[in-house]
Amino acid sequence: MTIRIEKSGFVWTIIHSRPEARGAMDPEQANVLYEAFLAFNADDNAYVAVFWGEGGAFCSGWDLKYAASLDANDFVADYEYPDTNSYSIAPMGPSRLALDKPVIAAIAGPAVAGGMELALFADMRVMETSAYMGVFSRRWGIPLIDGGTVRLPRLVGEGRAMDIILTGRKLDAEECLRIGLCEYVVDNGKSRQKAEELAHKIASFPQSCLRTDRKSVLDQHSLDFNDALRREWENGKDEMAKDGIDGASRFAKGAGRHGKF
């Protein structure tokens, strides 16, 4: 199976393994990947997911050899949004999902075209020094339909997003770090290790409060400033009453001094 899950405590590592095709995604893999993230979101003992492409390639995008065999009308019918507000599978799998828990992408090699959109689906990105991103599908006339035109400008700003989308150029790891397209750059072969270290650190914190803050960050995109502040308050007030006061009491009694928890 090209998609598998390895679990360590409260951390799931969801592994996409198709190095012979540079991690290209076909419908069978996309469906299994989609189901893996749904399972992660539903499991009370799963706190953080690491999303890793095994074998030196995160994902080189949609499998164009498969795409060449498609009928355009069948493709649209397969991936059309449903009439309800439920989240449906996307061509790359999970990229339409709005998860309740954080995901960290561990990126080696290419994360391009639809693979870049999968990287943007994550909350954070760890790239190896030789990893790269880019809208390589530009040269084939294939649009971004897995969230790229939505998430990219939110991360790097509209002007930079337009440059990346319209030129289809390659972005190395150092540029990605500089413009906010990734959060960490590590030595080659170390992206999974670093991402899992971060995941275990995040999993060690009180989860309800952490997810509340994460939700406030994501919710504010569709709101004006005052409404976003109100939503932040509405999201956080119950968590403050439930866990925040207790945490402050533990601090007052000596816990957490000098950065030690």
N, C-alpha and C positions, 0 to 999 in steps of 0.2 A: 504493500500500500504506500502510495506516495505522500499521504498525509498521516501522521501519527502523533500521539500525545504522550509526553513523559511528565510525570508528576513528582514534585519534591515539596512536601509540606503543603503550604497554601498556594504554591506557584505551579502553574501549568506551562510547559513549553510545547507549543503547537508547531510541529515541524513539517515543512513543505520540502519534499525530497524528490527532485527530478533534475539532477545535475546534467544528465545527458542532453537535456533540452534547455539548459540554462534557466531552469525553473519556470518555463512557459506553462501557462495554465489552460487546461481544457475543461469542458463542462463537468466531467466526472470528478476531477480534482476540486473544482470550484464548489460543487455540491457537498463534498465531504468536508472541505474547509469551512463552509457555511455552517454545517451541522456541528462541527467541532467548537466553533465560537458560540453557538447557541447553547451547547452543553456546558461550556465554561461559564456562561452567564447565569445558567440555571442552578449550578452546583454551589451549595452554601459553603462548602469547604474549599472553593477556589476563589482566591482573592485577586491575583494578578496573573496575566498571561504574557509570556514571551512568545513572539512570533518570529521563527527563524527559518531561513532557507538553507538547507543542508547541501554540502558539496561545493561550496564556493560561489553559489548563485542564489540571491534572494528570490527574484522573479523577473524574468525578461519580458513579462507582459502576457497578453493573450496569445494562445497558440495559433499563429497565422496559417499554418498548414491546415489546421482544422477549419479555421474561419473561411478559407478559400472554397470549402465544400458546401457552405451554407447557402440557403435561399434567404434573401433579405427579409421577406415577409415572415418566414418562420422564426427568424432570429428576433424580430421585434415582438412577435407573439409570445415567445418563450420568456422574455425578460421585461415585459410591460409591467408597470406598477399596477397592483390590484386596486379595485374600487374602494376598499376599506383603507384605514390608516395603518394597517399592519405593514411590517417591513418584509420585502420580498428579496429573493436571491438576485444578485447582480451578476453580470457576465464573469467578473473575477471572484464571485462568491460572497463574502461577508460585508462588502464595502457599503451597503445601505443600512447595515445594522447600527442602532444606537445602544451600545452596551452600557450596563450599569457599573462596570469595573474597568480598571485601567489595563491597557495593552502596551507592551514595549516591543518595537520591531528591532531585531538584530540583523543587520544588513551586511552581507558580504557580496562582492561582485556587483552585478547589475540589479538595480531596482528601477526599471525603466518602463515607460508607457503604462499599461495597466499595473505593472509591478510597482511603479512609483505611486500609483493611486492606492495600492494596498499598504505601502509604507505610510502614506498620509492618513490612512484609516486608524493607525495606531496613535496613542497619546504622546509617545516619545519614540525617538529613533536613535539607535547606536549604530554608527557606521565604521567599518574597517577602513584603513588608510587607502586601500585600493578600490573601495566601493564607489559607486557613482549612480546618479539619477539622471533623468531626462525624459522628455516627451518624444521618444524615438519613433512613436507611431505617426508623428507629423509627416514623415516622408512617404507614408503609405495612405494618407488621406483617412486615417481612422481617428475619430474624435475621442475625447475624454468623456466616458460615460459611467465611470465608477467613482465619482466624487472629486475628481481632480480640479475642475474649475470652481468648485465650492471651497474645498479645504486649502488648496495652495495659496490663494490670495489672503486667506485668514492667517496663514502662518508667516508669509513673507511680504505681504502688501501687494496691492494691485499692479503697480508698475513692474516690480520684479516678476510677479506671476505672469504678466503679459509677455515679458521678455522670454521666460522659460517656455511658455506654451507656444508662442508664435515662432520662435526660432528652432525649437526642438533640439537645442544644443545640449551637450554633455556637461554635467555639473559634478566635479570631483568632491570628495568628502570634505576637504578643507573649505571649499566655497559653500557647501551645504551648511557647515558649522557656522561660517561667518554670517550667512543671511538668515539663519534660524530655521533651516530646513531639517537639521538634525540637532541633537543636544550633546552628543558625545562622539568623538573619533578615537578609535583604539587601534592597536596593532592588528595586522592581519591574523585571522584565526582566533581573535579574542572577543568578537562581538557577542556571541552567545553568553560567554562567561560574564562579561560586564552587564549585559541586560538581565541576567539571572541574579546577579548581585544586587542590582537596583530593585528588582522585583521582590526579593526577599526583604530588603530594607523597607519597601513600601508596605509589604504584607505584615510587617511587625507593628505597625501603628494601629490605633483604633479605627476600624474600617468604616463604621457608619458615618462618622464625622468626615473622614477622608473622601468618601463617595459623595457626601453632600457638597463639599467644596468643589470637587471635580464637576459635579452637575451644574453648579452655579457658573463655573467658567464656560461650560458648553452652552448653557441656556442663554447667556447674555448676547450671543451673536445676533439673535433675532429681535432684540429689545432696544429701546432707546435708553439713555443713561439712567434716568430716574427709575424707569421700570426695572432695569437690570439691578440697581441697588435694592429695590423693593424685593425682587425675586431672591437675591442673595440673602436678605433678612429672613424671608419666609422659609427658605431652604434650611437656614442655619439655626433659627431660634430654638427649635425642638432639640437639636443636637447639643446646643449649649446647655439646655436644661438637663438633658439626659446624661451626657458624658463630660461636657466642658467644665462644669463646676467641680465635678469629682476630680478631673485632671488638675485643675488649679489647686485643689486641696492637697493633692499628692505633692505638687511642687512646693507648696508652703511648708510641707513637713520634711522637705529635703531631697525629694526625688528630682532627677533631671538637672542638677546643678553642674555647671561647667561643661554642658553639652553631653553629659552621660545620662543614659536612660536606664 
